[in-house]
């Protein structure tokens, strides 16, 4: 194929759309599927049972679909599914799932993974997320849509990060983060709301006001954190506040980062 550099190694069985481009010294495994317009720049390894969605671009020295860094993994057949129009920069690693974690690592659409970040097994990442340089996302994490994780940060296994939340640089996130939350400090603390992100998305002033009031109630109201969330659910008329409350009251494998 004219779009595949002669130095690339394409193993028999790989399914490659005719419009995909594969640069020099790339390696593509036998169970890999590359969609329309996918571009592997050079020196990229895509292996395992990995699907790469249309128009995704993967930059040099990334390793996509290798086995998990989980000692319980025994070679079972698992997957990595990557959506459309993702940008995966240099030295990124993404692992397939494990049998114990559901068997799939899943990436949504339109995400940016900056240089050197790691996406571990069984992680679920939504759409339009930005994972900045050298971030480590541990196994079984869930990042909902529009999340930003600042550079050199780490996210503990099983943590959920709600839609629209932002994690400051050099932060260790050990517990769940509510939608639209702002987390920062070496040991991450819930320090407010992602007001900049909300404004950029065009969220109405009335909803932002309701979110700020809800955050104050979660921070300073009577009873436990969950008690305050239950009261908010009964009182609020804001869909954005209700999203935070539903997130808090849902099942979780971790506790929450709560307001200081």
TITORDO-674385 format. One record per residue: residue number from 1; residue in three letters; x, y, z of N, C-alpha, C in turn. Coordinates in Angstrom, 2 decimals. Layout:
BEGIN
   i  aa    n_c1    n_c2    n_c3   ca_c1   ca_c2   ca_c3    c_c1    c_c2    c_c3
 NUM ALA       X       Y       Z       X       Y       Z       X       Y       Z
...
//
This chain:
BEGIN
   i  aa    n_c1    n_c2    n_c3   ca_c1   ca_c2   ca_c3    c_c1    c_c2    c_c3
   1 UNK    0.84   -1.20    0.00    0.00    0.00    0.00    0.87    1.25    0.00
   2 UNK    0.46    2.26   -0.77    1.26    3.46   -0.92    1.39    4.29    0.33
   3 UNK    0.45    4.11    1.30    0.49    4.90    2.52    1.32    4.27    3.62
   4 UNK    1.94    3.15    3.36    2.74    2.44    4.37    4.21    2.51    3.97
   5 UNK    5.02    3.07    4.87    6.45    3.18    4.58    7.07    1.79    4.49
   6 UNK    8.00    1.58    3.57    8.58    0.24    3.40    9.31   -0.30    4.62
   7 UNK    9.73    0.56    5.52   10.43    0.08    6.72    9.46   -0.36    7.83
   8 UNK    8.16   -0.07    7.67    7.18   -0.47    8.69    6.98   -1.98    8.67
   9 UNK    6.68   -2.54    9.84    6.40   -3.98    9.96    4.92   -4.15   10.26
  10 UNK    4.19   -4.72    9.32    2.76   -4.94    9.47    2.53   -6.45    9.52
  11 UNK    2.10   -6.95   10.66    1.92   -8.40   10.80    0.64   -8.85   10.11
  12 UNK    0.67  -10.07    9.62   -0.48  -10.62    8.91   -1.69  -10.68    9.84
  13 UNK   -2.83  -10.23    9.33   -4.05  -10.19   10.10   -4.48   -8.79   10.47
  14 UNK   -3.54   -7.84   10.49   -3.90   -6.45   10.80   -4.87   -5.91    9.75
  15 UNK   -5.87   -5.16   10.21   -6.86   -4.57    9.30   -6.62   -3.07    9.26
  16 UNK   -6.22   -2.59    8.10   -5.79   -1.20    7.96   -6.62   -0.55    6.86
  17 UNK   -7.30    0.53    7.20   -8.08    1.24    6.19   -7.15    1.78    5.10
  18 UNK   -7.58    1.76    3.85   -6.71    2.23    2.76   -6.26    3.68    2.91
  19 UNK   -6.99    4.48    3.69   -6.61    5.88    3.86   -5.67    6.11    5.04
  20 UNK   -5.41    5.06    5.83   -4.48    5.21    6.96   -3.06    5.40    6.45
  21 UNK   -2.24    6.10    7.24   -0.84    6.34    6.89    0.05    5.78    8.00
  22 UNK    1.05    5.01    7.62    1.96    4.39    8.58    3.38    4.78    8.20
  23 UNK    4.03    5.51    9.09    5.34    6.06    8.81    6.47    5.07    9.05
  24 UNK    7.71    5.55    8.93    8.86    4.66    9.03    9.01    3.99   10.39
  25 UNK    9.42    2.73   10.35    9.81    1.95   11.54    8.66    1.75   12.53
  26 UNK    7.43    1.81   12.05    6.29    1.47   12.90    6.09   -0.04   12.90
  27 UNK    5.49   -0.55   14.00    5.14   -1.97   14.09    3.65   -2.09   14.42
  28 UNK    2.93   -2.84   13.61    1.49   -3.01   13.79    1.20   -4.50   13.94
  29 UNK    0.56   -4.88   15.04    0.34   -6.28   15.36   -0.80   -6.91   14.58
  30 UNK   -0.94   -8.24   14.68   -1.90   -8.97   13.85   -3.36   -8.77   14.21
  31 UNK   -3.66   -8.26   15.42   -5.05   -8.07   15.82   -5.46   -6.60   15.84
  32 UNK   -4.64   -5.76   15.25   -4.87   -4.31   15.28   -5.82   -3.92   14.15
  33 UNK   -6.70   -2.96   14.45   -7.58   -2.35   13.45   -7.29   -0.85   13.44
  34 UNK   -6.92   -0.32   12.27   -6.68    1.11   12.10   -7.77    1.68   11.21
  35 UNK   -8.51    2.67   11.70   -9.62    3.25   10.97   -9.18    4.23    9.89
  36 UNK  -10.17    4.84    9.25   -9.93    5.77    8.15   -9.13    6.98    8.63
  37 UNK   -8.11    7.33    7.88   -7.34    8.54    8.17   -6.45    8.46    9.38
  38 UNK   -6.31    7.29    9.99   -5.37    7.15   11.11   -3.95    7.38   10.59
  39 UNK   -3.14    8.06   11.40   -1.76    8.37   11.00   -0.81    7.97   12.12
  40 UNK    0.02    6.98   11.86    1.12    6.64   12.77    2.36    7.33   12.24
  41 UNK    2.90    8.28   13.00    3.96    9.16   12.47    5.23    8.38   12.13
  42 UNK    5.89    7.83   13.13    7.06    6.98   12.93    7.40    6.32   14.26
  43 UNK    8.09    5.16   14.21    8.53    4.47   15.43    7.39    4.25   16.43
  44 UNK    6.21    4.01   15.93    5.04    3.74   16.78    4.80    2.24   16.83
  45 UNK    4.50    1.73   18.02    4.11    0.33   18.17    2.63    0.29   18.54
  46 UNK    1.84   -0.41   17.72    0.44   -0.67   18.05    0.27   -2.18   18.03
  47 UNK   -0.12   -2.76   19.15   -0.15   -4.21   19.29   -1.40   -4.63   20.04
  48 UNK   -1.51   -5.92   20.33   -2.66   -6.43   21.05   -3.94   -6.33   20.24
  49 UNK   -5.05   -6.57   20.91   -6.36   -6.46   20.27   -6.81   -5.01   20.41
  50 UNK   -6.29   -4.19   19.51   -6.44   -2.73   19.62   -7.15   -2.17   18.41
  51 UNK   -8.21   -1.39   18.65   -8.90   -0.66   17.60   -8.56    0.82   17.74
  52 UNK   -8.13    1.44   16.65   -7.81    2.87   16.65   -8.80    3.57   15.73
  53 UNK   -9.57    4.51   16.29  -10.64    5.16   15.56  -10.17    6.14   14.50
  54 UNK  -11.08    6.49   13.61  -10.79    7.34   12.46  -10.09    8.63   12.85
  55 UNK   -9.12    9.01   12.03   -8.43   10.30   12.10   -7.62   10.50   13.38
  56 UNK   -7.39    9.45   14.10   -6.50    9.54   15.27   -5.05    9.60   14.78
  57 UNK   -4.25   10.45   15.41   -2.84   10.60   15.05   -1.99   10.17   16.25
  58 UNK   -1.02    9.29   16.00   -0.14    8.80   17.06    1.30    9.17   16.70
  59 UNK    1.96    9.84   17.62    3.27   10.42   17.38    4.39    9.45   17.76
  60 UNK    5.63    9.77   17.41    6.73    8.80   17.55    6.94    8.26   18.97
  61 UNK    7.34    7.00   19.01    7.77    6.28   20.22    6.63    6.02   21.20
  62 UNK    5.41    6.13   20.75    4.28    5.70   21.57    4.12    4.18   21.46
  63 UNK    3.65    3.56   22.54    3.40    2.12   22.57    1.95    1.93   23.00
  64 UNK    1.14    1.43   22.08   -0.30    1.41   22.25   -0.79   -0.04   22.20
  65 UNK   -1.47   -0.48   23.26   -2.08   -1.80   23.27   -1.23   -2.91   23.85
  66 UNK   -0.12   -2.56   24.48    0.70   -3.59   25.13   -0.03   -4.15   26.36
  67 UNK    0.51   -5.26   26.89   -0.13   -5.92   28.03   -0.05   -5.02   29.26
  68 UNK   -0.97   -5.19   30.21   -1.00   -4.35   31.40    0.22   -4.53   32.28
  69 UNK    0.51   -3.52   33.06    1.55   -3.61   34.09    0.90   -4.07   35.40
  70 UNK    0.21   -5.18   35.32   -0.54   -5.74   36.44   -0.08   -7.18   36.59
  71 UNK    0.49   -7.52   37.74    1.05   -8.85   37.93   -0.01   -9.95   37.92
  72 UNK   -1.29   -9.56   38.05   -2.37  -10.55   37.99   -2.70  -10.92   36.55
  73 UNK   -2.22  -10.16   35.59   -2.51  -10.45   34.18   -1.79  -11.72   33.76
  74 UNK   -2.55  -12.66   33.17   -1.99  -13.96   32.79   -2.12  -14.23   31.30
  75 UNK   -2.17  -13.17   30.50   -2.21  -13.35   29.07   -3.58  -13.52   28.48
  76 UNK   -4.64  -13.25   29.27   -5.99  -13.39   28.75   -6.24  -12.39   27.60
  77 UNK   -7.20  -12.72   26.75   -7.52  -11.87   25.60   -8.32  -10.66   26.06
  78 UNK   -7.74   -9.48   25.95   -8.40   -8.24   26.36   -8.18   -7.19   25.28
  79 UNK   -8.84   -6.03   25.43   -8.88   -5.05   24.36   -8.45   -3.65   24.81
  80 UNK   -8.06   -2.86   23.80   -7.93   -1.41   23.92   -8.73   -0.83   22.76
  81 UNK   -9.71    0.00   23.09  -10.55    0.63   22.06  -10.37    2.13   22.14
  82 UNK   -9.89    2.72   21.06   -9.60    4.16   21.00  -10.57    4.78   20.00
  83 UNK  -11.21    5.87   20.38  -12.19    6.52   19.53  -11.58    7.35   18.42
  84 UNK  -12.35    8.30   17.93  -11.99    9.08   16.75  -11.26   10.38   17.13
  85 UNK  -10.41   10.81   16.24   -9.78   12.14   16.27   -8.98   12.40   17.55
  86 UNK   -8.41   11.37   18.11   -7.53   11.57   19.25   -6.14   11.98   18.78
  87 UNK   -5.44   12.74   19.62   -4.04   13.12   19.37   -3.21   12.51   20.49
  88 UNK   -2.37   11.56   20.12   -1.56   10.82   21.09   -0.11   11.16   20.83
  89 UNK    0.47   11.97   21.70    1.79   12.53   21.44    2.91   11.56   21.82
  90 UNK    4.15   12.07   21.74    5.34   11.22   21.85    5.41   10.49   23.19
  91 UNK    5.85    9.22   23.12    6.16    8.40   24.30    4.94    8.10   25.17
  92 UNK    3.75    8.20   24.62    2.55    7.81   25.38    2.44    6.29   25.41
  93 UNK    2.02    5.74   26.55    1.72    4.31   26.65    0.26    4.13   27.06
  94 UNK   -0.42    3.20   26.37   -1.79    2.83   26.70   -1.87    1.31   26.72
  95 UNK   -2.37    0.75   27.81   -2.43   -0.71   27.97   -3.84   -1.23   27.74
  96 UNK   -3.92   -2.48   27.30   -5.22   -3.14   27.18   -5.75   -3.49   28.57
  97 UNK   -6.97   -4.03   28.61   -7.62   -4.32   29.88   -7.14   -5.61   30.51
  98 UNK   -7.79   -5.94   31.63   -7.55   -7.21   32.32   -8.89   -7.91   32.52
  99 UNK   -8.82   -9.22   32.67  -10.05   -9.98   32.88  -10.78   -9.50   34.12
 100 UNK  -10.05   -9.23   35.18  -10.67   -8.79   36.42  -11.25   -7.40   36.38
 101 UNK  -10.84   -6.60   35.39  -11.34   -5.23   35.29  -12.35   -5.02   34.19
 102 UNK  -12.85   -6.11   33.60  -13.83   -5.99   32.54  -13.28   -6.26   31.16
 103 UNK  -11.96   -6.30   31.02  -11.35   -6.72   29.78  -11.15   -5.66   28.73
 104 UNK  -11.50   -4.40   29.03  -11.39   -3.35   28.01  -10.86   -2.06   28.63
 105 UNK   -9.87   -1.47   27.98   -9.50   -0.07   28.22  -10.15    0.72   27.09
 106 UNK  -10.88    1.78   27.43  -11.68    2.48   26.41  -11.39    3.98   26.44
 107 UNK  -11.08    4.52   25.27  -10.80    5.94   25.09  -11.87    6.52   24.17
 108 UNK  -12.43    7.66   24.52  -13.46    8.28   23.70  -12.89    9.04   22.50
 109 UNK  -13.58   10.12   22.13  -13.22   10.90   20.94  -12.62   12.25   21.32
 110 UNK  -11.77   12.76   20.43  -11.30   14.15   20.49  -10.49   14.47   21.73
 111 UNK   -9.75   13.51   22.23   -8.89   13.73   23.39   -7.47   14.09   22.95
 112 UNK   -6.76   14.76   23.84   -5.35   15.07   23.64   -4.55   14.43   24.76
 113 UNK   -3.65   13.53   24.39   -2.73   12.89   25.34   -1.34   13.43   25.05
 114 UNK   -0.82   14.27   25.94    0.46   14.91   25.69    1.62   13.96   26.01
 115 UNK    2.81   14.41   25.72    3.99   13.55   25.72    4.19   12.85   27.06
 116 UNK    4.48   11.55   26.98    4.93   10.80   28.14    3.86   10.38   29.11
 117 UNK    2.58   10.57   28.79    1.57   10.17   29.76    1.26    8.67   29.63
 118 UNK    0.69    8.10   30.68    0.42    6.66   30.73   -1.05    6.43   31.08
 119 UNK   -1.70    5.58   30.29   -3.10    5.20   30.53   -3.10    3.70   30.82
 120 UNK   -3.41    3.35   32.06   -3.29    1.96   32.50   -4.53    1.15   32.14
 121 UNK   -4.46   -0.14   32.48   -5.49   -1.11   32.13   -6.86   -0.78   32.70
 122 UNK   -7.89   -1.07   31.92   -9.29   -0.98   32.34   -9.74    0.45   32.65
 123 UNK   -8.96    1.42   32.22   -9.37    2.82   32.40  -10.40    3.19   31.34
 124 UNK  -11.34    4.05   31.73  -12.35    4.57   30.81  -12.20    6.09   30.76
 125 UNK  -11.92    6.61   29.57  -11.77    8.05   29.39  -12.81    8.52   28.39
 126 UNK  -13.50    9.60   28.73  -14.59   10.11   27.89  -14.09   10.87   26.68
 127 UNK  -14.77   11.96   26.36  -14.49   12.76   25.18  -13.90   14.12   25.57
 128 UNK  -13.06   14.64   24.70  -12.52   16.01   24.82  -11.71   16.22   26.10
 129 UNK  -11.08   15.18   26.59  -10.21   15.32   27.76   -8.81   15.74   27.31
 130 UNK   -8.09   16.41   28.21   -6.70   16.78   27.98   -5.86   16.18   29.11
 131 UNK   -4.97   15.27   28.75   -4.08   14.63   29.71   -2.69   15.17   29.42
 132 UNK   -2.17   15.97   30.30   -0.97   16.78   30.03    0.29   15.94   30.25
 133 UNK    1.44   16.49   29.91    2.71   15.76   29.89    2.97   15.00   31.19
 134 UNK    3.38   13.73   31.02    3.87   12.88   32.12    2.83   12.59   33.19
 135 UNK    1.56   12.65   32.84    0.50   12.24   33.76    0.41   10.72   33.78
 136 UNK    0.15   10.14   34.96   -0.05    8.70   35.08   -1.47    8.44   35.58
 137 UNK   -2.27    7.78   34.73   -3.62    7.38   35.10   -3.58    5.89   35.42
 138 UNK   -3.85    5.53   36.67   -3.73    4.14   37.10   -4.92    3.31   36.63
 139 UNK   -4.86    2.00   36.92   -5.87    1.08   36.45   -7.25    1.35   37.01
 140 UNK   -8.28    1.03   36.22   -9.68    1.05   36.62  -10.23    2.46   36.85
 141 UNK   -9.51    3.49   36.44  -10.00    4.85   36.64  -11.07    5.19   35.61
 142 UNK  -11.94    6.13   35.96  -12.94    6.66   35.04  -12.79    8.17   34.98
 143 UNK  -12.54    8.70   33.79  -12.51   10.14   33.56  -13.67   10.47   32.63
 144 UNK  -14.61   11.26   33.11  -15.75   11.63   32.29  -15.35   12.71   31.27
 145 UNK  -16.30   13.20   30.49  -16.00   14.15   29.42  -15.39   15.45   29.95
 146 UNK  -14.55   16.07   29.12  -14.05   17.43   29.34  -13.18   17.59   30.58
 147 UNK  -12.51   16.53   30.99  -11.60   16.59   32.14  -10.22   17.05   31.67
 148 UNK   -9.56   17.87   32.48   -8.17   18.27   32.24   -7.34   17.80   33.43
 149 UNK   -6.24   17.08   33.14   -5.32   16.64   34.21   -3.98   17.30   33.94
 150 UNK   -3.53   18.15   34.87   -2.31   18.92   34.70   -1.05   18.06   34.74
 151 UNK    0.02   18.60   34.20    1.26   17.86   34.01    1.85   17.30   35.30
 152 UNK    2.47   16.14   35.17    3.18   15.46   36.26    2.25   15.02   37.38
 153 UNK    0.97   14.91   37.11    0.01   14.47   38.12   -0.16   12.96   38.06
 154 UNK   -0.66   12.39   39.15   -0.98   10.98   39.21   -2.39   10.77   39.71
 155 UNK   -3.10    9.81   39.12   -4.46    9.48   39.53   -4.48    8.04   40.03
 156 UNK   -4.87    7.86   41.28   -4.85    6.55   41.95   -5.85    5.60   41.28
 157 UNK   -5.55    4.31   41.34   -6.46    3.32   40.74   -7.85    3.40   41.36
 158 UNK   -8.86    3.13   40.52  -10.28    3.13   40.86  -10.88    4.51   41.10
 159 UNK  -10.12    5.56   40.93  -10.65    6.92   41.11  -11.56    7.29   39.94
 160 UNK  -12.64    8.00   40.25  -13.51    8.60   39.23  -13.31   10.11   39.24
 161 UNK  -13.22   10.69   38.07  -13.15   12.15   37.95  -14.33   12.60   37.12
 162 UNK  -15.18   13.42   37.71  -16.43   13.82   37.07  -16.24   14.78   35.92
 163 UNK  -17.27   14.90   35.12  -17.25   15.73   33.92  -16.85   17.16   34.23
 164 UNK  -15.97   17.70   33.39  -15.61   19.11   33.48  -14.67   19.46   34.61
 165 UNK  -14.16   18.46   35.34  -13.24   18.76   36.45  -11.85   19.09   35.90
 166 UNK  -11.06   19.80   36.72   -9.68   20.13   36.34   -8.76   19.79   37.51
 167 UNK   -7.64   19.15   37.18   -6.62   18.76   38.17   -5.39   19.61   37.91
 168 UNK   -4.94   20.34   38.91   -3.75   21.17   38.76   -2.49   20.33   38.59
 169 UNK   -1.44   20.97   38.11   -0.17   20.27   37.87    0.42   19.73   39.17
 170 UNK    1.17   18.66   39.06    1.91   18.04   40.17    0.97   17.73   41.34
 171 UNK   -0.13   17.07   41.02   -1.14   16.72   42.03   -1.29   15.22   42.07
 172 UNK   -1.44   14.67   43.28   -1.75   13.26   43.45   -3.22   13.14   43.83
 173 UNK   -4.02   12.51   42.95   -5.46   12.41   43.17   -5.74   11.01   43.72
 174 UNK   -6.15   10.94   44.99   -6.34    9.65   45.66   -7.80    9.29   45.85
 175 UNK   -8.71   10.22   45.63  -10.13    9.96   45.82  -10.94   10.60   44.70
 176 UNK  -12.22   10.25   44.63  -13.07   10.73   43.55  -13.19   12.25   43.54
 177 UNK  -13.35   12.81   42.34  -13.46   14.26   42.16  -14.83   14.56   41.56
 178 UNK  -15.59   15.42   42.20  -16.94   15.74   41.73  -16.90   16.41   40.36
 179 UNK  -17.96   16.32   39.56  -18.02   17.06   38.31  -17.76   18.55   38.53
 180 UNK  -16.97   19.13   37.63  -16.62   20.56   37.62  -15.73   20.97   38.79
 181 UNK  -15.19   20.00   39.52  -14.32   20.32   40.65  -12.95   20.81   40.20
 182 UNK  -12.31   21.57   41.08  -10.94   22.04   40.90  -10.09   21.42   42.00
 183 UNK   -9.09   20.62   41.61   -8.25   19.92   42.58   -6.81   20.33   42.36
 184 UNK   -6.11   20.66   43.46   -4.70   21.01   43.36   -4.02   20.75   44.70
 185 UNK   -2.72   20.83   44.72   -1.84   20.58   45.87   -1.21   19.22   45.72
 186 UNK   -0.01   19.03   46.30    0.71   17.76   46.14   -0.13   16.54   46.50
 187 UNK   -0.87   16.60   47.60   -1.88   15.60   47.88   -3.21   16.29   47.60
 188 UNK   -3.84   15.94   46.49   -4.93   16.72   45.93   -6.03   17.07   46.92
 189 UNK   -6.44   18.31   46.90   -7.55   18.80   47.72   -8.57   19.44   46.81
 190 UNK   -9.85   19.24   47.12  -10.91   19.88   46.36  -10.97   21.34   46.77
 191 UNK  -10.52   22.21   45.88  -10.25   23.59   46.25  -11.23   24.57   45.62
 192 UNK  -12.30   24.07   45.03  -13.27   24.95   44.39  -13.87   24.29   43.18
 193 UNK  -14.35   25.13   42.26  -14.95   24.66   41.01  -14.11   25.11   39.83
 194 UNK  -14.24   24.39   38.74  -13.53   24.74   37.50  -14.31   25.84   36.79
 195 UNK  -14.29   27.05   37.37  -15.09   28.16   36.85  -14.64   28.57   35.46
 196 UNK  -13.33   28.54   35.22  -12.84   28.91   33.88  -13.40   27.96   32.83
 197 UNK  -13.37   26.67   33.13  -13.89   25.69   32.18  -15.38   25.85   31.95
 198 UNK  -16.13   26.13   33.02  -17.58   26.33   32.88  -17.87   27.53   31.99
 199 UNK  -17.14   28.62   32.20  -17.37   29.83   31.38  -16.99   29.58   29.93
 200 UNK  -15.89   28.86   29.70  -15.49   28.57   28.32  -16.54   27.75   27.59
 201 UNK  -17.24   26.91   28.32  -18.27   26.07   27.71  -19.59   26.80   27.54
 202 UNK  -19.66   28.03   27.99  -20.88   28.81   27.82  -21.98   28.47   28.79
 203 UNK  -21.63   27.92   29.96  -22.64   27.60   30.96  -23.27   28.89   31.48
 204 UNK  -24.58   28.89   31.61  -25.32   30.09   32.00  -24.89   30.58   33.39
 205 UNK  -24.92   31.89   33.57  -24.53   32.48   34.85  -25.38   31.92   36.00
 206 UNK  -26.68   31.69   35.74  -27.56   31.16   36.79  -27.11   29.78   37.24
 207 UNK  -26.64   28.96   36.29  -26.15   27.63   36.66  -24.84   27.72   37.43
 208 UNK  -23.95   28.64   37.02  -22.70   28.81   37.75  -22.97   29.28   39.18
 209 UNK  -23.92   30.20   39.33  -24.30   30.66   40.67  -24.84   29.50   41.51
 210 UNK  -25.67   28.65   40.89  -26.21   27.49   41.61  -25.11   26.52   42.00
 211 UNK  -24.12   26.33   41.11  -23.00   25.45   41.42  -22.17   25.99   42.58
 212 UNK  -21.95   27.30   42.58  -21.15   27.89   43.67  -21.88   27.74   45.00
 213 UNK  -23.19   27.95   44.99  -23.96   27.78   46.23  -23.95   26.33   46.69
 214 UNK  -24.05   25.41   45.72  -24.02   23.99   46.07  -22.67   23.60   46.67
 215 UNK  -21.59   24.12   46.10  -20.26   23.82   46.62  -20.13   24.31   48.06
 216 UNK  -20.64   25.50   48.34  -20.58   26.02   49.70  -21.37   25.14   50.66
 217 UNK  -22.53   24.66   50.21  -23.33   23.79   51.07  -22.61   22.47   51.32
 218 UNK  -21.98   21.92   50.27  -21.22   20.68   50.46  -20.05   20.89   51.42
 219 UNK  -19.47   22.10   51.38  -18.29   22.39   52.20  -18.64   22.67   53.65
 220 UNK  -19.77   23.33   53.88  -20.00   23.89   55.21  -21.35   23.53   55.83
 221 UNK  -22.16   22.76   55.14  -23.48   22.42   55.67  -23.40   21.45   56.83
 222 UNK  -24.56   21.19   57.43  -24.64   20.27   58.55  -24.63   18.82   58.07
 223 UNK  -24.19   17.92   58.94  -24.19   16.51   58.63  -22.97   16.09   57.83
 224 UNK  -22.98   14.84   57.38  -21.87   14.31   56.60  -21.93   14.83   55.17
 225 UNK  -20.85   14.57   54.44  -20.79   14.97   53.03  -21.96   14.37   52.24
 226 UNK  -22.26   13.08   52.48  -23.37   12.44   51.79  -24.72   12.99   52.24
 227 UNK  -24.85   13.33   53.52  -26.09   13.96   54.01  -26.36   15.27   53.27
 228 UNK  -25.31   16.08   53.11  -25.47   17.35   52.41  -25.85   17.13   50.96
 229 UNK  -25.24   16.11   50.35  -25.58   15.81   48.95  -27.04   15.40   48.82
 230 UNK  -27.53   14.61   49.74  -28.94   14.18   49.68  -29.87   15.38   49.82
 231 UNK  -29.54   16.30   50.71  -30.38   17.50   50.85  -30.36   18.33   49.58
 232 UNK  -29.17   18.45   48.98  -29.07   19.20   47.72  -29.95   18.58   46.65
 233 UNK  -29.99   17.27   46.59  -30.80   16.60   45.57  -32.27   16.95   45.73
 234 UNK  -32.71   17.09   46.95  -34.12   17.44   47.20  -34.42   18.90   46.89
 235 UNK  -33.41   19.76   47.02  -33.65   21.21   46.94  -33.35   21.82   45.58
 236 UNK  -32.43   21.24   44.82  -31.92   21.93   43.63  -32.86   21.80   42.44
 237 UNK  -32.81   22.80   41.58  -33.50   22.75   40.28  -32.48   22.80   39.13
 238 UNK  -31.20   22.82   39.45  -30.15   22.93   38.44  -29.71   21.55   37.98
 239 UNK  -29.69   21.34   36.67  -29.21   20.06   36.13  -27.74   19.85   36.46
 240 UNK  -26.95   20.94   36.51  -25.52   20.82   36.81  -25.31   20.38   38.25
 241 UNK  -26.06   20.96   39.17  -25.95   20.55   40.57  -26.41   19.12   40.73
 242 UNK  -27.49   18.77   40.04  -28.00   17.39   40.13  -26.96   16.40   39.62
 243 UNK  -26.19   16.79   38.61  -25.13   15.91   38.10  -24.08   15.64   39.18
 244 UNK  -23.69   16.68   39.92  -22.74   16.49   41.02  -23.32   15.58   42.09
 245 UNK  -24.58   15.82   42.45  -25.22   15.03   43.50  -25.31   13.56   43.09
 246 UNK  -25.73   13.31   41.85  -25.83   11.92   41.39  -24.46   11.24   41.39
 247 UNK  -23.43   11.99   41.05  -22.06   11.46   41.07  -21.67   11.07   42.49
 248 UNK  -21.96   11.93   43.46  -21.59   11.67   44.86  -22.34   10.46   45.41
 249 UNK  -23.62   10.33   45.04  -24.45    9.28   45.62  -24.33    7.95   44.89
 250 UNK  -23.60    7.94   43.76  -23.40    6.68   43.01  -22.39    5.79   43.74
 251 UNK  -22.37    4.51   43.35  -21.40    3.58   43.93  -19.98    4.03   43.57
 252 UNK  -19.05    3.82   44.50  -17.66    4.21   44.27  -16.74    3.23   44.98
 253 UNK  -15.60    2.98   44.36  -14.57    2.15   44.99  -13.59    2.98   45.81
 254 UNK  -13.74    4.30   45.76  -12.89    5.20   46.54  -13.79    6.16   47.30
 255 UNK  -13.22    6.87   48.31  -13.96    7.95   48.95  -13.84    9.19   48.08
 256 UNK  -14.25   10.34   48.58  -14.24   11.57   47.83  -13.21   12.56   48.35
 257 UNK  -12.66   13.35   47.43  -12.00   14.58   47.84  -13.11   15.55   48.21
 258 UNK  -13.08   16.02   49.44  -14.13   16.92   49.92  -13.56   18.32   50.10
 259 UNK  -14.45   19.34   50.06  -13.96   20.72   50.21  -13.25   20.93   51.53
 260 UNK  -12.19   21.73   51.50  -11.43   22.02   52.71  -12.17   22.99   53.61
//
